[in-house]
Every structure is written in structure tokens, then in C-alpha cells.
Amino acid sequence: MPEDCGAPRVPRSFWDDPEVNAALGARHIGRILEAFRRHRYHSKPISQVTVAGWCGLSQAQLSRIIHGPVVTDLAKLTVWAEALRIPPDLLWFELPGGATRPDYEEENSVDRRRLLHGIAAVSGMALSGSVVDQLDGLRRGVERALMPDTISRASLDRWASVPNSYAQQYQSVAPVDLLSGVAADFTELQRHLNLPQSTQHRMALCRVSGQLAVLAGIFLAAQGNGRSARDWFRTAGIAAMESGDRQLAATALVRSAIVSLYHGAPSQALRSVTEGEPLLGQTPTPTLARALIVQARCMAKLGYTDEARSRLAAAETAFETMPSSALRDPALGFTERQFYFTCGNAYTYLGLIGEAEQMQREALAQYSPDERLDPALIELDRARCMLAVRDIPSACAHAVTTIAAVPSAHRGLVLRYGRAFYKDLPKKAHKLPEAADLRELVLSEQAQQGS
């Protein structure tokens, strides 16, 4: 900023004033402007007209900003912060061009030299009031660095509730719409993480970041985008470990394995979960139950019948010992209907049709009509059961009806499931009209979506 524009330069200690600190803590630019103009550093309060001129405002506009609600427009905040020459490290947002300006570094260097010279000049005598003030400013700066809670407890509580909101919607709201919301939230979270935070607050923000990264992976997987989904689950694991939440890290690992399973790599999925067993632990949790069923599904696909049934039994034991309060989160936890659905899938691949159909009925009874994803996958498992008893025409017709009933915005993973079903048909069955209808549906949709 040119020398003749904006507020006069002030020493770094200027910003340690209690009223200025309180205004900065409140993130209220109007209060900051008012605290600046009334600061005791000035011989007398600066007029509102003068301050308004620095900011490109009228006196009436400045008065409304001072006494009005918090301003959130980043462009306006940037202009006014630069007009006051507020040190970037004290702001709750990032200024264009980086977080540090050379003039503040120079001023800090000058302040340090003055302080050291002031101390050296009074060897054997009492410190002057100005030196004491400078020392106190230094102390407050250190204290601020040690306890830099730039996000309020209320904001942290709000962030903690955000993942659950997405989790409750992902069966009924289009994945692309949910991804848009998550992306916007991540942009805001990244800003908070780039600012100094106390250890406790940083861990809380990392945990929310991990949860949102898991959700982003789930929504991408629901679109059929397995590679990006796994990348987000990896990011979720990093954030979870940074926050100290091993269960969240385990959730990310298991969710990533499920993507591998859906994308035709059961061996890779099984290996991932097995390698992650130390993270999962032995305590019955929703994540442990889900992991055991993922192992069972992989083993069933790979033909390890006895091992798969053993994992299913262990999952049932873990599931039954958990309180109902642990079974409410459909995305970051493991609900009763998801338990029935995934057990039914394992029984389907084991060829235990009676058990599979019972689980499918139990699961479907718990979904509402506006929930799309899991019910469609369950119906495709029912088609596999028809295939297992050699009713191929009915199986193909049921698959076509199921896929066609799903809105296009929800079809990503459903189509992948449908293509896997078609691929597993006996070659002779490809000549059937019902199989031809299925092929046309899944392949035409694949061409349109590029999946």
C-alpha cells in the first residue's frame, strides 16, 4: 500500500491493546476500526471521517459497519484490513499474496532492537516504563502464539455436527450435490487449518476434516469413481491419525477396501482389511463389524467358504454386543439395515440363498421409498439369488427393472453393480432377450457416463 494511503504505520505493540485484541477475537472489522481510531497510541481519537476515507467509505457507512453485524465479505475485509495495515498473522482470513509482508518483519526487527537497547541501557537500574511496556507486549505475543484459538468453541461445535448432516442424506440426495457441499466445507476448513490453532482445536478440526474426507470418498464411490474415492479415504486416514482418532482411521481403511471390492478386486480388499487389523482392534465397534463382513464378502467371492462363514459369525457377535446408540450413523458407523444388506451379499456369494433372501427382506424393510442406493444394490443381490437357482430370465428382468427405477444422478455405483451382474451371466444366457435388455441398459449408460 502506498505511504500516503490508508492508516499511519504503527508499531507491532499497537496491536496488543486489549480493546484491539477483543475486536480481533470477535472477528468484527467494525469494532477493529473503532478500536484503531480510539487507540491511546494516538494523541486524540481519529475522526470517523478520516478513517472512512482510508477505507473508501462515507462516514455514515463506517458508522453502520461499526455498529452493525459481522461483515463476512472477504473482498471488503481485505480492503479494510490493508487500509489499517493489520499484521496478516492477526487476521482470521488470508490476504492476497501471502501471509507475511516485509514491512511488518522490518517493524518487528525495529521493535526487537529497541527492546534490547532499552534493557542494555539500564544495566543496574530499574527498567523504564516504556521498556516494561515493550516486554509486556512481547509476553502477550508469546502467549498469543502458545494459545492461538482463532476458532471459537461454538464454531467447533457447529463443525462437529456437519458430517452427521451429510451422512443422513447420502441415500436420498444425489452424490454430486453432496460433493458440492463437502467441497465448500473443505475450503473453509482448510482456511482454519492454515491459521494458528491450539493443539486441542487443531485436533478437533483434523477430526472433522477426516470425517468429511470419508464422506467425500463415499459420495465419489456412489458415483462409480473408485480411484478418486480411494484417494479421499487415504486423506481421511491422514487427518484421522493427526487428530488421534484411530477408529476414524479404521473407518477410512475399511471404506477404501469396500471400493476395491466393488471394483472387482476382492483380493486387494481382503489384504487391505487384514493389514489394518491392528488399527481395528478387538473391541466391538461398528467399524470392526463392517470390517469383518467386508472380509466375509471378499472370502465368499474368492471361494473361501469356511473362512467367510467364520467372519460372518464374528461380525454377528460384534454387532449384537453393541448398544443401539452405536448403530445410527449410516456413513461413519454401521446401521442395522446395512448389517443385513452386507451379510445378505456375503450369503449370496456363498450360495446360501435362503439366508441371503432373509437378510435382504430384513434390510429392505428399513429403507424409505426416497432412499436410492442401498435398496437398488440389495435388489441386484436378489437378482443374483434368482440367477443362483437358474431363473436367468427373471434375474435379468429384475436387474433391468431395478436399474431403470434409479434416477440417473444416483446410478453410478448401481450401474457398476449391474455390469458386474451381467458379466457373471453364463455365456449362453447372453442370447436371451432379457439379457440383451440388460446389456443395452448398462452399456449405454456406461457410454453416457464414461464410467
WOGIQUI-V849665 format. One record per residue. N is the residue number from 1. RES is the residue in three letters. PSI is psi in radians with two decimals (NA if undefined). Layout:
n->N res->RES psi->PSI
n->N res->RES psi->PSI
//
This chain:
n->1 res->MET psi->2.33
n->2 res->PRO psi->2.67
n->3 res->GLU psi->-0.57
n->4 res->ASP psi->0.16
n->5 res->CYS psi->2.54
n->6 res->GLY psi->-2.97
n->7 res->ALA psi->2.77
n->8 res->PRO psi->2.69
n->9 res->ARG psi->2.48
n->10 res->VAL psi->2.71
n->11 res->PRO psi->2.79
n->12 res->ARG psi->-0.62
n->13 res->SER psi->-0.34
n->14 res->PHE psi->-0.66
n->15 res->TRP psi->-0.05
n->16 res->ASP psi->-0.01
n->17 res->ASP psi->2.36
n->18 res->PRO psi->-0.71
n->19 res->GLU psi->-0.68
n->20 res->VAL psi->-0.75
n->21 res->ASN psi->-0.74
n->22 res->ALA psi->-0.70
n->23 res->ALA psi->-0.72
n->24 res->LEU psi->-0.73
n->25 res->GLY psi->-0.57
n->26 res->ALA psi->-0.15
n->27 res->ARG psi->0.66
n->28 res->HIS psi->1.79
n->29 res->ILE psi->-0.55
n->30 res->GLY psi->-0.76
n->31 res->ARG psi->-0.60
n->32 res->ILE psi->-0.78
n->33 res->LEU psi->-0.75
n->34 res->GLU psi->-0.72
n->35 res->ALA psi->-0.64
n->36 res->PHE psi->-0.84
n->37 res->ARG psi->-0.44
n->38 res->ARG psi->0.04
n->39 res->HIS psi->2.45
n->40 res->ARG psi->-0.24
n->41 res->TYR psi->-0.61
n->42 res->HIS psi->2.59
n->43 res->SER psi->-0.53
n->44 res->LYS psi->2.77
n->45 res->PRO psi->2.43
n->46 res->ILE psi->2.45
n->47 res->SER psi->2.62
n->48 res->GLN psi->-0.60
n->49 res->VAL psi->-0.73
n->50 res->THR psi->-0.83
n->51 res->VAL psi->-0.72
n->52 res->ALA psi->-0.69
n->53 res->GLY psi->-0.69
n->54 res->TRP psi->-0.63
n->55 res->CYS psi->0.02
n->56 res->GLY psi->0.58
n->57 res->LEU psi->2.88
n->58 res->SER psi->2.87
n->59 res->GLN psi->-0.66
n->60 res->ALA psi->-0.70
n->61 res->GLN psi->-0.75
n->62 res->LEU psi->-0.75
n->63 res->SER psi->-0.71
n->64 res->ARG psi->-0.64
n->65 res->ILE psi->-0.70
n->66 res->ILE psi->-0.74
n->67 res->HIS psi->-0.03
n->68 res->GLY psi->-2.96
n->69 res->PRO psi->2.98
n->70 res->VAL psi->2.32
n->71 res->VAL psi->2.32
n->72 res->THR psi->-0.07
n->73 res->ASP psi->1.95
n->74 res->LEU psi->-0.63
n->75 res->ALA psi->-0.76
n->76 res->LYS psi->-0.76
n->77 res->LEU psi->-0.71
n->78 res->THR psi->-0.81
n->79 res->VAL psi->-0.82
n->80 res->TRP psi->-0.64
n->81 res->ALA psi->-0.70
n->82 res->GLU psi->-0.60
n->83 res->ALA psi->-0.66
n->84 res->LEU psi->-0.16
n->85 res->ARG psi->0.75
n->86 res->ILE psi->2.29
n->87 res->PRO psi->2.25
n->88 res->PRO psi->-0.57
n->89 res->ASP psi->-0.19
n->90 res->LEU psi->-0.17
n->91 res->LEU psi->2.74
n->92 res->TRP psi->0.16
n->93 res->PHE psi->2.88
n->94 res->GLU psi->2.29
n->95 res->LEU psi->2.60
n->96 res->PRO psi->2.49
n->97 res->GLY psi->0.23
n->98 res->GLY psi->2.91
n->99 res->ALA psi->-0.09
n->100 res->THR psi->2.40
n->101 res->ARG psi->2.46
n->102 res->PRO psi->-0.60
n->103 res->ASP psi->-0.59
n->104 res->TYR psi->-0.62
n->105 res->GLU psi->-0.70
n->106 res->GLU psi->-0.75
n->107 res->GLU psi->-0.70
n->108 res->ASN psi->-0.70
n->109 res->SER psi->-0.74
n->110 res->VAL psi->-0.78
n->111 res->ASP psi->-0.73
n->112 res->ARG psi->-0.77
n->113 res->ARG psi->-0.75
n->114 res->ARG psi->-0.75
n->115 res->LEU psi->-0.83
n->116 res->LEU psi->-0.71
n->117 res->HIS psi->-0.67
n->118 res->GLY psi->-0.69
n->119 res->ILE psi->-0.76
n->120 res->ALA psi->-0.56
n->121 res->ALA psi->-0.25
n->122 res->VAL psi->0.54
n->123 res->SER psi->2.18
n->124 res->GLY psi->-0.01
n->125 res->MET psi->2.94
n->126 res->ALA psi->2.53
n->127 res->LEU psi->2.49
n->128 res->SER psi->2.83
n->129 res->GLY psi->-0.66
n->130 res->SER psi->-0.67
n->131 res->VAL psi->-0.72
n->132 res->VAL psi->-0.74
n->133 res->ASP psi->-0.72
n->134 res->GLN psi->-0.72
n->135 res->LEU psi->-0.70
n->136 res->ASP psi->-0.66
n->137 res->GLY psi->-0.69
n->138 res->LEU psi->-0.78
n->139 res->ARG psi->-0.78
n->140 res->ARG psi->-0.60
n->141 res->GLY psi->-0.73
n->142 res->VAL psi->-0.75
n->143 res->GLU psi->-0.71
n->144 res->ARG psi->-0.65
n->145 res->ALA psi->-0.60
n->146 res->LEU psi->-0.53
n->147 res->MET psi->1.08
n->148 res->PRO psi->1.14
n->149 res->ASP psi->1.52
n->150 res->THR psi->0.05
n->151 res->ILE psi->2.41
n->152 res->SER psi->2.82
n->153 res->ARG psi->-0.66
n->154 res->ALA psi->-0.70
n->155 res->SER psi->-0.71
n->156 res->LEU psi->-0.73
n->157 res->ASP psi->-0.68
n->158 res->ARG psi->-0.77
n->159 res->TRP psi->-0.66
n->160 res->ALA psi->-0.44
n->161 res->SER psi->-0.23
n->162 res->VAL psi->-0.84
n->163 res->PRO psi->-0.68
n->164 res->ASN psi->-0.62
n->165 res->SER psi->-0.78
n->166 res->TYR psi->-0.72
n->167 res->ALA psi->-0.62
n->168 res->GLN psi->-0.21
n->169 res->GLN psi->-0.27
n->170 res->TYR psi->-0.23
n->171 res->GLN psi->-0.36
n->172 res->SER psi->-0.46
n->173 res->VAL psi->2.47
n->174 res->ALA psi->2.34
n->175 res->PRO psi->-0.65
n->176 res->VAL psi->-0.60
n->177 res->ASP psi->-0.71
n->178 res->LEU psi->-0.66
n->179 res->LEU psi->-0.66
n->180 res->SER psi->-0.76
n->181 res->GLY psi->-0.76
n->182 res->VAL psi->-0.71
n->183 res->ALA psi->-0.74
n->184 res->ALA psi->-0.72
n->185 res->ASP psi->-0.66
n->186 res->PHE psi->-0.65
n->187 res->THR psi->-0.76
n->188 res->GLU psi->-0.73
n->189 res->LEU psi->-0.71
n->190 res->GLN psi->-0.67
n->191 res->ARG psi->-0.77
n->192 res->HIS psi->-0.71
n->193 res->LEU psi->-0.44
n->194 res->ASN psi->-0.18
n->195 res->LEU psi->2.72
n->196 res->PRO psi->2.36
n->197 res->GLN psi->2.72
n->198 res->SER psi->2.78
n->199 res->THR psi->-0.76
n->200 res->GLN psi->-0.79
n->201 res->HIS psi->-0.64
n->202 res->ARG psi->-0.73
n->203 res->MET psi->-0.70
n->204 res->ALA psi->-0.74
n->205 res->LEU psi->-0.65
n->206 res->CYS psi->-0.66
n->207 res->ARG psi->-0.80
n->208 res->VAL psi->-0.69
n->209 res->SER psi->-0.74
n->210 res->GLY psi->-0.74
n->211 res->GLN psi->-0.78
n->212 res->LEU psi->-0.59
n->213 res->ALA psi->-0.68
n->214 res->VAL psi->-0.80
n->215 res->LEU psi->-0.72
n->216 res->ALA psi->-0.73
n->217 res->GLY psi->-0.72
n->218 res->ILE psi->-0.77
n->219 res->PHE psi->-0.65
n->220 res->LEU psi->-0.70
n->221 res->ALA psi->-0.67
n->222 res->ALA psi->-0.43
n->223 res->GLN psi->-0.11
n->224 res->GLY psi->0.16
n->225 res->ASN psi->1.39
n->226 res->GLY psi->-0.69
n->227 res->ARG psi->-0.87
n->228 res->SER psi->-0.63
n->229 res->ALA psi->-0.82
n->230 res->ARG psi->-0.63
n->231 res->ASP psi->-0.74
n->232 res->TRP psi->-0.61
n->233 res->PHE psi->-0.62
n->234 res->ARG psi->-0.77
n->235 res->THR psi->-0.70
n->236 res->ALA psi->-0.71
n->237 res->GLY psi->-0.69
n->238 res->ILE psi->-0.82
n->239 res->ALA psi->-0.68
n->240 res->ALA psi->-0.77
n->241 res->MET psi->-0.60
n->242 res->GLU psi->-0.58
n->243 res->SER psi->-0.17
n->244 res->GLY psi->0.21
n->245 res->ASP psi->1.60
n->246 res->ARG psi->-0.56
n->247 res->GLN psi->-0.68
n->248 res->LEU psi->-0.69
n->249 res->ALA psi->-0.69
n->250 res->ALA psi->-0.68
n->251 res->THR psi->-0.77
n->252 res->ALA psi->-0.73
n->253 res->LEU psi->-0.81
n->254 res->VAL psi->-0.71
n->255 res->ARG psi->-0.68
n->256 res->SER psi->-0.68
n->257 res->ALA psi->-0.64
n->258 res->ILE psi->-0.68
n->259 res->VAL psi->-0.77
n->260 res->SER psi->-0.70
n->261 res->LEU psi->-0.82
n->262 res->TYR psi->-0.42
n->263 res->HIS psi->0.42
n->264 res->GLY psi->0.46
n->265 res->ALA psi->1.13
n->266 res->PRO psi->-0.57
n->267 res->SER psi->-0.76
n->268 res->GLN psi->-0.74
n->269 res->ALA psi->-0.77
n->270 res->LEU psi->-0.74
n->271 res->ARG psi->-0.73
n->272 res->SER psi->-0.81
n->273 res->VAL psi->-0.71
n->274 res->THR psi->-0.74
n->275 res->GLU psi->-0.43
n->276 res->GLY psi->0.11
n->277 res->GLU psi->-0.67
n->278 res->PRO psi->-0.58
n->279 res->LEU psi->-0.60
n->280 res->LEU psi->-0.60
n->281 res->GLY psi->-2.95
n->282 res->GLN psi->-0.23
n->283 res->THR psi->2.29
n->284 res->PRO psi->2.02
n->285 res->THR psi->2.83
n->286 res->PRO psi->-0.68
n->287 res->THR psi->-0.69
n->288 res->LEU psi->-0.77
n->289 res->ALA psi->-0.77
n->290 res->ARG psi->-0.73
n->291 res->ALA psi->-0.74
n->292 res->LEU psi->-0.67
n->293 res->ILE psi->-0.62
n->294 res->VAL psi->-0.77
n->295 res->GLN psi->-0.75
n->296 res->ALA psi->-0.74
n->297 res->ARG psi->-0.75
n->298 res->CYS psi->-0.81
n->299 res->MET psi->-0.67
n->300 res->ALA psi->-0.73
n->301 res->LYS psi->-0.59
n->302 res->LEU psi->-0.05
n->303 res->GLY psi->0.22
n->304 res->TYR psi->1.34
n->305 res->THR psi->-0.90
n->306 res->ASP psi->-0.74
n->307 res->GLU psi->-0.68
n->308 res->ALA psi->-0.77
n->309 res->ARG psi->-0.61
n->310 res->SER psi->-0.72
n->311 res->ARG psi->-0.66
n->312 res->LEU psi->-0.71
n->313 res->ALA psi->-0.72
n->314 res->ALA psi->-0.68
n->315 res->ALA psi->-0.72
n->316 res->GLU psi->-0.71
n->317 res->THR psi->-0.80
n->318 res->ALA psi->-0.72
n->319 res->PHE psi->-0.71
n->320 res->GLU psi->-0.40
n->321 res->THR psi->-0.11
n->322 res->MET psi->2.51
n->323 res->PRO psi->2.71
n->324 res->SER psi->-0.48
n->325 res->SER psi->-0.36
n->326 res->ALA psi->-0.03
n->327 res->LEU psi->0.61
n->328 res->ARG psi->-0.29
n->329 res->ASP psi->1.96
n->330 res->PRO psi->-0.25
n->331 res->ALA psi->-0.87
n->332 res->LEU psi->-0.12
n->333 res->GLY psi->-2.44
n->334 res->PHE psi->1.94
n->335 res->THR psi->2.93
n->336 res->GLU psi->-0.75
n->337 res->ARG psi->-0.58
n->338 res->GLN psi->-0.62
n->339 res->PHE psi->-0.85
n->340 res->TYR psi->-0.76
n->341 res->PHE psi->-0.89
n->342 res->THR psi->-0.60
n->343 res->CYS psi->-0.74
n->344 res->GLY psi->-0.65
n->345 res->ASN psi->-0.75
n->346 res->ALA psi->-0.77
n->347 res->TYR psi->-0.61
n->348 res->THR psi->-0.82
n->349 res->TYR psi->-0.36
n->350 res->LEU psi->-0.18
n->351 res->GLY psi->0.25
n->352 res->LEU psi->1.40
n->353 res->ILE psi->-0.72
n->354 res->GLY psi->-0.83
n->355 res->GLU psi->-0.70
n->356 res->ALA psi->-0.81
n->357 res->GLU psi->-0.63
n->358 res->GLN psi->-0.79
n->359 res->MET psi->-0.69
n->360 res->GLN psi->-0.74
n->361 res->ARG psi->-0.78
n->362 res->GLU psi->-0.72
n->363 res->ALA psi->-0.89
n->364 res->LEU psi->-0.53
n->365 res->ALA psi->-0.29
n->366 res->GLN psi->0.06
n->367 res->TYR psi->2.52
n->368 res->SER psi->2.82
n->369 res->PRO psi->-0.46
n->370 res->ASP psi->0.01
n->371 res->GLU psi->2.21
n->372 res->ARG psi->-0.85
n->373 res->LEU psi->-1.17
n->374 res->ASP psi->-0.76
n->375 res->PRO psi->-0.66
n->376 res->ALA psi->-0.71
n->377 res->LEU psi->-0.65
n->378 res->ILE psi->-0.74
n->379 res->GLU psi->-0.61
n->380 res->LEU psi->-0.55
n->381 res->ASP psi->-0.64
n->382 res->ARG psi->-0.67
n->383 res->ALA psi->-0.64
n->384 res->ARG psi->-0.63
n->385 res->CYS psi->-0.69
n->386 res->MET psi->-0.68
n->387 res->LEU psi->-0.65
n->388 res->ALA psi->-0.49
n->389 res->VAL psi->0.30
n->390 res->ARG psi->0.35
n->391 res->ASP psi->1.24
n->392 res->ILE psi->-0.78
n->393 res->PRO psi->-0.77
n->394 res->SER psi->-0.66
n->395 res->ALA psi->-0.82
n->396 res->CYS psi->-0.73
n->397 res->ALA psi->-0.69
n->398 res->HIS psi->-0.68
n->399 res->ALA psi->-0.74
n->400 res->VAL psi->-0.81
n->401 res->THR psi->-0.72
n->402 res->THR psi->-0.88
n->403 res->ILE psi->-0.75
n->404 res->ALA psi->-0.47
n->405 res->ALA psi->-0.22
n->406 res->VAL psi->2.21
n->407 res->PRO psi->2.55
n->408 res->SER psi->-0.57
n->409 res->ALA psi->-0.26
n->410 res->HIS psi->0.12
n->411 res->ARG psi->-0.14
n->412 res->GLY psi->-1.12
n->413 res->LEU psi->-0.59
n->414 res->VAL psi->-0.74
n->415 res->LEU psi->-0.70
n->416 res->ARG psi->-0.73
n->417 res->TYR psi->-0.76
n->418 res->GLY psi->-0.69
n->419 res->ARG psi->-0.67
n->420 res->ALA psi->-0.67
n->421 res->PHE psi->-0.82
n->422 res->TYR psi->-0.71
n->423 res->LYS psi->-0.54
n->424 res->ASP psi->-0.02
n->425 res->LEU psi->2.53
n->426 res->PRO psi->2.51
n->427 res->LYS psi->-0.64
n->428 res->LYS psi->-0.48
n->429 res->ALA psi->-0.31
n->430 res->HIS psi->-0.36
n->431 res->LYS psi->-0.23
n->432 res->LEU psi->2.52
n->433 res->PRO psi->-0.68
n->434 res->GLU psi->-0.65
n->435 res->ALA psi->-0.64
n->436 res->ALA psi->-0.69
n->437 res->ASP psi->-0.72
n->438 res->LEU psi->-0.79
n->439 res->ARG psi->-0.80
n->440 res->GLU psi->-0.70
n->441 res->LEU psi->-0.90
n->442 res->VAL psi->-0.58
n->443 res->LEU psi->-0.65
n->444 res->SER psi->-0.70
n->445 res->GLU psi->-0.64
n->446 res->GLN psi->-0.73
n->447 res->ALA psi->-0.68
n->448 res->GLN psi->-0.70
n->449 res->GLN psi->-0.27
n->450 res->GLY psi->0.42
n->451 res->SER psi->NA
//
